[in-house]
Amino acid sequence: MKETLLHRIKDGLRDMCYIWAKEMRQTITDEGVLIFFLLVPFLYPLLYSWAYSGEMVREVPVAIVDNSHSHQSRQFIREFDASPNTRVAYYCQNLDEARALVGKQVVNGVLYFPSDFQTRTLRMEQSHVAVYCDMSLMLTYKAIFQTAQAVASDMNTKMQIALSGNFTDREDEIQTKPLDFEEVPIFNPTGGYGSFLIPCVLILIIQQTMLLGIGLAAGTARESNRYQDLVPVSRHYNGIFRIVLGKSLAYFMIFSVVTAYLTIIVPRLFGFTSLLSGAPLLALMVPYILACIFFGMMLSCLVRYRENVILLVVFTSIPFLFLSGISWPQSNMPGVWRSIATLLPSTFGVRGFVRLNTMGATLSDVRLEYQALWLQTLVYFLATCAVYRFQIISAHKHANDRIQILKDKAHAARMRKQQNPT
């Protein structure tokens, strides 16, 4: 009994290693799979991170419509232009001219000073500055509006001090800021867009490139009618686990290197916020990689042609990013979309990685995401085994049908030869 068990274990390990070697060889020889497994994960994050390496939008062009032509309006414009976030690009005669520049995307906003801008302040009345922003891009809107707000606040403070008649700086400080506060940005000290977005994208790249590579390999096998690729151990019809584990081992080895590069090297290479430590990252990424592998292997049954997987993954990349709950709060999503999000490894992978990387969380703080990823790994592993079993049964049936057809043709040929010996 013990010898039989040891013999089966040895056979299983040998078969699994055989499948692993064959899958690695097919990955290396298939240029399409190699591109999605290695080239895209290594180069695409560099391009994406380089595009957002500036973190903040600087020197946003703004048009000025100054009907006041006063000392105060010119002072406002000078301080507004001195900010690193905005730049006075054009002086216009009226709002119609400025609106035309916004429509042509020459400028991203307009500052309008009415003719009575300084007159109203000298009369001790409230004056106004109109700020028009192009809302199609939130980053430029934020730069223009916050800069105008900061300049207006600074000028208000100076006017209050000039009219107060105080004798000391402390009196001026108390009058202009009776309730003091200190702004301390947490989790994203620079307030940069790259530190906010890049960690989410890096984790999503792991899942999407894995789906592309696995699906492309499956599509190639079906296009070439290689049913034997689904049964690499032909003498063991019941070797479903060996097939799934052998293939997944090959993918896991490749994406262990890719994941280390994306989560450790890329953020530090571009100076993005990174508070990771080795053990929590390893603990979270192992179930995430496994969940993505089995998720991709399960979905590969839907891929009949190589081109299908590219269309499918490209179409779902942006929705998957939104469903992760990073760009839009998950609590505000409809229940249907929240349910769909729980089916995706990227949802829990992105949340867990962002909390570990940006917020300095520990593994216990991301226990929900950690447990969800292991649960997905188990569920998708069993689903993959069921899918592969169905494919193997279909492959055997197809092979038996082909053999039977050949036997029938051979038998018919022999019968014709016997009937017509000449």
Secondary structure, DSSP 8 states (H G I E B T S, - for coil): -HHHHHHHHHHHHHHHHHHHHHHHHHHHH-HHHHIIIIIHHHHHHHHHHHHTTT-S---EEEEEEESS-SHHHHHHHHHHHHSTTEEEEEEESSHHHHHHHHHTTS-SEEEEE-TTHHHHHHTT-----EEEE-TTSHHHHHHHHHHHHHHHHHHHHHHHHHHH--SSHHHHHHHH-SS-------S-TT--HHHHHHHHHHHHHHHHHHHHHHHHHHHHHHHTT-GGGG-SSTT-TT-HHHHHHHHHHHHHHHHHHHHHIIIIIHHHHTT------HHHHHHHHHHHHHHHHHHHHHHGGG--SHHHHHHHHHHHHHHHHHHTTSSS-GGGS-HHHHHHHTT-HHHHHHHHHHHHHTS---GGGGHHHHHHHHHHHHHHHHHHHHHHHHHHHHHHHHHHHHHHHHHHHHHHHHHHHHH---
